Amino acid sequence: MGLLPIRPGFQNHRSTQLLCASYPFIPNSIYFSQILSSNKNLSKCLPFTLRTRKSVVRALATESASPAAAKMVKAIRVHELGGPEVLKWEDVEVGEPKEGEVRVKNKAIGLNFVDVYFRKGVYKAATVPYTPGVEACGVVTAVGPGLTGRQVGDLVAYAGQPMGSYAEEQILPANRIVPVPPSIDPTVAASLLLKGMTAQFLLRSCFKVEPGHTVLVHAAAGGVGSLLCQWANALGATVIGTVSTKEKAAQAKEDGCHHVIIYKEEDFVARVKEITSDNGVEVVYDSVGKDTFEGSLACLKTRGYMVSFGQSSGAPDPVPLSAIAVKSLFLTRPRLFNYAVTRDELLGMAGEVFGNVQSGVLRVRVNHTYPLSQAAQAHEDLENRKTSGSVVLIP
């Protein structure tokens, strides 16, 4: 039996007594406490037993208004900048999603070189300590109030912002997650989305690769490099790739490189000029940085595009304008976040990546998996060039 609403101006003492006598039980705690606070006559007329119940009601109301206890999960935390040893396996709190948010239980987490940049301080994290990681795939376990279009049980992935994927569970903005097709395994999705969308905007937006172009891809056997080679080949380009070992050279060949250069054994600039009959290439995709930057500029043809999207060997030295004026070169240092600003841009890029996997244009190489608790070892192996293809951390 429910309570009839009482108007704030309700002052009839006799009626109040009758109302008291009619409800010798404890009504809905929050609703009843609101009535008591807004009507003094009702509060005064309560018999001792109901006044006692009123205290219980208030206690229940206070308890129900208290926030739920935070859930504890495991995560990697960085308290100071430095080497792989600063990655610590700790307990962290994860709360309930707010409006516009979802909570996701991660099934697989992508390892990217940008994680190393943040750990070292090349890129600045917003706060320290922080949880690293910018790519993951998992299952939605809770949705924020009023959110539509997402529901518990959805398999989703995200890449880019916010940082914090090195965790068993995390809170994410609902507008930054994308649905994962059922045919794509979570481990593949976690290894693919950031690298795949990077390849997409490099090939389709930074410089639009077309049939007949010749492209140079450094670190051709790496996570992004592997996808760049496959995709550029499918677009009709002649692909030249550089790698460090014969084993990686074999992989690059399988991934669509027409010419593979082992840069430890031969001068890649001289070899590119030989391959192109001294004409150079239309575009260089350089994620290495300091060790390859000047050579990359030398490999370009007139009006060629130098796309520097990483610096695994360190930041390149400053480039005088005269160095690019000689051949009227274009130089850009793009970031994925600036090419996936809107929800439509994000969904379009992710859709094209997943579509190319489903059609067979892209073959994803998840060559290494580590437990999330061993993220430090994974970072060490990545920096020492002991990995190829994609690396995934498993919670």
C-alpha positions in Angstrom: 0.0 0.0 0.0 1.5 3.3 -1.1 1.3 6.8 0.4 -0.8 9.5 -1.1 1.3 12.6 -1.9 1.1 15.4 0.8 1.1 18.9 -0.4 3.6 21.2 1.3 0.7 23.4 2.6 -1.0 20.4 4.3 -1.7 21.6 7.9 -5.0 19.7 9.1 -3.9 18.2 12.4 -6.9 15.8 12.6 -6.3 14.5 9.1 -2.7 14.1 10.0 -3.6 11.9 13.0 -5.8 9.8 10.8 -3.0 9.4 8.3 -0.6 8.3 11.1 -3.1 5.7 12.3 -3.6 4.4 8.8 0.1 3.4 8.2 1.5 1.3 11.2 4.4 0.1 9.0 7.5 1.5 7.4 6.8 2.9 3.9 9.3 3.5 1.1 12.2 4.9 3.0 13.2 7.8 0.7 9.7 8.8 -0.1 8.5 8.8 3.5 11.5 10.7 4.8 10.8 13.4 2.2 7.2 13.7 3.6 8.4 13.9 7.2 10.8 16.7 6.4 8.2 18.7 4.6 5.3 18.3 7.2 5.9 19.1 10.8 2.4 18.1 11.9 2.9 14.6 10.6 6.2 14.3 12.5 4.7 15.5 15.8 1.6 13.2 15.7 3.6 10.0 15.3 3.2 7.7 18.3 6.3 6.3 19.9 6.4 3.2 17.9 6.1 5.0 14.6 8.6 7.7 15.8 11.0 4.7 16.3 10.2 3.5 12.8 10.9 7.1 11.6 14.4 6.8 12.9 14.8 3.5 11.1 13.4 5.1 7.9 15.9 7.9 8.1 18.8 5.4 8.6 17.6 3.4 5.6 17.3 6.6 3.6 20.9 7.6 4.5 22.1 4.1 3.6 20.4 4.1 0.3 21.8 7.5 -0.6 25.4 6.4 0.1 27.5 5.6 -2.9 28.2 1.9 -3.7 31.5 0.6 -2.6 34.1 1.0 -5.3 35.1 -2.2 -7.1 38.8 -3.2 -6.9 40.6 -4.5 -10.0 44.2 -5.1 -11.0 46.0 -2.6 -13.3 49.4 -1.5 -14.3 50.4 1.9 -12.7 53.2 4.3 -13.4 54.3 6.4 -10.4 57.5 7.8 -12.0 58.9 8.0 -15.5 61.6 5.6 -16.6 62.3 2.2 -18.0 60.1 -0.9 -18.1 60.7 -1.4 -14.3 58.4 1.5 -13.4 55.4 -0.5 -14.6 53.8 -1.7 -11.3 51.0 -4.3 -10.9 48.6 -2.8 -8.3 45.0 -2.8 -7.1 42.9 0.2 -8.3 39.3 1.3 -7.8 36.8 1.3 -10.7 33.4 2.9 -10.0 30.1 3.0 -11.7 29.8 4.7 -15.1 28.3 8.2 -15.1 26.1 9.7 -17.8 27.6 9.1 -21.3 30.0 6.4 -20.0 30.3 2.6 -19.9 32.3 0.2 -17.9 34.2 -2.4 -19.9 35.8 -5.6 -18.7 38.9 -5.9 -20.9 39.5 -9.3 -22.7 42.7 -8.1 -24.6 44.8 -5.0 -24.5 46.9 -3.7 -27.4 50.6 -2.8 -26.8 51.8 0.2 -28.8 55.0 2.2 -29.0 53.1 5.3 -27.8 52.9 3.5 -24.4 56.7 3.6 -24.3 56.7 7.3 -25.2 54.4 8.1 -22.3 56.4 5.9 -19.9 59.6 7.7 -20.8 58.1 11.2 -20.7 58.5 11.8 -24.5 54.7 12.4 -24.3 53.3 13.9 -21.1 50.6 12.1 -19.2 48.0 14.3 -17.7 48.7 13.1 -14.2 51.2 10.9 -12.4 50.6 8.2 -11.3 48.6 7.0 -14.2 47.5 3.8 -15.9 49.0 3.4 -19.4 47.5 2.0 -22.5 45.4 3.4 -25.4 43.8 0.3 -27.0 41.6 -2.6 -25.8 38.7 -4.8 -26.6 36.3 -6.1 -24.0 32.7 -6.6 -22.9 30.4 -3.9 -21.5 29.5 -4.6 -17.9 27.6 -1.5 -17.0 26.2 1.6 -18.8 25.6 5.1 -17.4 22.2 6.5 -16.7 20.1 7.5 -19.7 22.6 5.9 -22.2 21.1 4.4 -25.4 22.7 2.4 -28.1 25.0 0.5 -25.8 24.1 -2.4 -23.5 25.6 -4.9 -21.1 27.2 -7.7 -23.0 28.2 -5.7 -26.1 31.7 -6.6 -27.4 33.4 -3.2 -28.1 36.9 -1.8 -28.7 38.5 1.6 -28.4 41.7 3.2 -29.5 43.3 6.5 -28.7 41.7 8.4 -25.8 41.4 8.2 -22.9 44.5 6.5 -21.7 44.1 3.7 -19.2 43.6 0.4 -21.0 46.3 -1.6 -18.9 43.5 -2.6 -16.5 41.2 -5.5 -15.9 38.2 -3.1 -16.1 37.9 0.6 -17.0 35.4 3.4 -17.5 35.2 4.7 -21.1 33.2 7.5 -22.8 30.5 5.8 -24.8 31.2 7.9 -27.9 34.8 6.6 -28.1 34.0 2.9 -28.3 33.1 1.0 -31.5 31.2 -2.2 -32.0 33.4 -5.3 -32.9 32.0 -7.6 -35.6 31.2 -11.1 -34.2 33.6 -12.6 -36.8 36.6 -10.8 -35.2 38.3 -12.3 -32.2 38.8 -9.9 -29.2 42.6 -10.5 -29.3 42.6 -9.5 -33.0 40.5 -6.5 -32.3 42.7 -5.3 -29.5 45.8 -5.7 -31.6 44.3 -4.1 -34.6 42.1 -1.0 -34.0 44.8 1.6 -33.1 47.3 0.3 -35.7 44.6 -0.3 -38.3 43.1 3.2 -38.0 46.7 4.6 -38.1 47.3 2.8 -41.3 44.0 4.0 -42.6 44.5 7.7 -42.1 48.2 7.5 -43.3 47.3 5.8 -46.5 43.9 7.5 -47.2 44.2 11.0 -45.7 47.8 12.1 -45.0 48.8 11.0 -48.5 46.3 9.3 -50.7 48.1 6.2 -52.1 47.0 5.3 -55.6 47.9 2.7 -58.2 51.4 3.3 -59.7 52.8 5.0 -56.6 56.0 3.8 -54.9 56.0 3.9 -51.1 58.7 3.3 -48.6 57.7 1.8 -45.2 60.2 1.7 -42.4 59.8 -1.0 -39.7 57.8 -3.0 -42.3 57.4 -6.0 -40.0 56.1 -4.0 -37.1 52.5 -3.7 -36.0 51.6 -0.6 -38.1 54.2 -1.4 -40.8 52.8 -4.8 -41.5 49.3 -3.3 -42.1 50.7 -0.4 -44.2 52.5 -2.9 -46.5 49.4 -5.1 -47.0 47.1 -2.2 -47.5 49.4 -0.2 -49.8 49.9 -3.3 -51.9 46.1 -3.8 -52.2 45.8 -0.2 -53.3 48.1 -0.9 -56.3 51.4 0.7 -55.0 54.9 -0.7 -55.3 56.0 -1.2 -51.7 59.6 -1.0 -50.4 60.1 -2.0 -46.8 63.0 -1.8 -44.4 63.6 -4.3 -41.6 66.4 -5.4 -39.2 66.6 -9.2 -39.7 66.2 -11.9 -42.3 63.3 -13.3 -40.3 61.5 -10.0 -40.5 62.3 -9.7 -44.1 60.5 -12.9 -44.8 57.4 -11.6 -43.0 57.5 -8.3 -44.9 57.6 -10.2 -48.2 54.5 -12.2 -47.1 52.8 -8.9 -46.2 53.1 -7.4 -49.7 56.5 -5.8 -49.9 57.8 -6.0 -53.4 61.3 -5.0 -52.2 62.7 -5.6 -48.7 65.9 -3.9 -47.4 67.7 -5.2 -44.4 69.1 -1.9 -43.2 71.8 -3.4 -41.1 73.3 -5.0 -44.1 72.9 -2.3 -46.8 72.4 1.4 -47.1 68.6 1.9 -47.6 69.0 5.2 -49.4 71.3 3.8 -52.0 69.0 0.7 -52.4 65.9 2.8 -52.8 67.5 4.9 -55.5 68.6 1.7 -57.3 65.1 0.3 -57.1 63.5 3.5 -58.4 66.1 4.2 -61.0 67.1 7.3 -59.0 63.7 8.7 -59.2 62.8 8.3 -55.5 59.4 7.5 -53.9 56.2 9.4 -53.7 55.9 9.0 -49.9 57.9 7.7 -46.9 56.1 6.4 -43.8 58.7 6.7 -41.0 58.0 5.6 -37.5 61.7 5.2 -36.6 62.7 8.9 -36.3 66.2 9.9 -35.6 68.0 7.0 -37.2 66.2 7.2 -40.5 64.9 10.8 -40.9 67.5 12.4 -43.1 67.8 9.2 -45.2 64.0 9.2 -45.7 64.1 12.8 -47.0 66.8 11.7 -49.5 64.6 8.9 -50.8 61.8 11.2 -51.9 61.2 12.4 -55.4 60.4 16.0 -56.2 57.2 17.1 -54.4 57.3 13.9 -52.3 55.7 13.5 -48.9 57.6 12.8 -45.7 55.2 11.3 -43.2 56.8 11.0 -39.7 54.5 9.3 -37.4 56.8 7.9 -34.7 60.3 8.0 -33.2 61.3 4.6 -31.8 65.0 5.6 -32.2 64.5 9.0 -30.7 63.4 12.4 -31.9 64.8 13.6 -35.2 67.2 16.5 -35.3 65.7 19.8 -36.2 65.2 20.2 -40.0 66.0 23.5 -41.7 63.4 24.6 -44.3 66.2 24.6 -46.9 66.4 20.8 -46.5 62.9 20.4 -47.8 63.0 23.3 -50.2 65.5 21.7 -52.5 62.8 19.3 -53.9 59.7 21.2 -52.7 59.0 18.4 -50.3 56.0 18.1 -47.9 56.7 17.2 -44.3 54.0 16.2 -41.8 53.9 14.9 -38.2 50.3 13.6 -37.9 48.4 12.2 -35.0 45.4 9.8 -35.1 43.4 11.9 -32.7 43.2 14.7 -35.2 41.8 12.5 -37.9 39.1 10.8 -35.7 37.7 13.9 -34.0 34.0 13.3 -34.7 31.9 10.2 -34.0 31.3 9.7 -37.7 35.0 9.9 -38.5 35.8 7.3 -35.8 33.1 4.9 -37.0 34.1 5.4 -40.6 37.8 4.6 -40.0 37.1 1.6 -37.7 34.5 0.3 -40.1 37.0 0.4 -43.0 39.6 -1.4 -40.9 37.3 -4.2 -39.8 35.9 -4.5 -43.3 39.4 -5.0 -44.7 40.1 -7.7 -42.2 36.8 -9.5 -43.0 37.5 -9.3 -46.8 41.0 -10.6 -46.4 42.8 -7.4 -47.5 44.4 -7.3 -44.1 45.9 -10.2 -42.2 46.6 -9.4 -38.5 49.7 -10.9 -37.0 49.4 -11.3 -33.3 52.8 -12.7 -32.8 53.2 -12.2 -29.1 50.9 -12.3 -26.1 51.9 -11.6 -22.5 49.9 -11.6 -19.2 49.0 -8.0 -18.3 50.9 -8.5 -15.1 54.1 -8.9 -17.2 53.7 -5.7 -19.1 57.2 -4.6 -18.1 58.7 -7.6 -20.0 56.6 -6.9 -23.0 57.8 -3.3 -23.0 61.4 -4.4 -22.8 61.0 -6.9 -25.7 59.3 -4.2 -27.8 62.1 -1.7 -27.2 64.8 -4.2 -27.9 63.2 -5.1 -31.3 62.5 -8.7 -30.1 58.9 -8.5 -31.4 57.3 -8.5 -34.8 53.7 -7.9 -35.8 51.3 -7.0 -32.9 51.8 -7.5 -29.2 48.8 -8.1 -26.9 48.4 -8.1 -23.1 45.9 -10.5 -21.6 44.2 -9.5 -18.3 
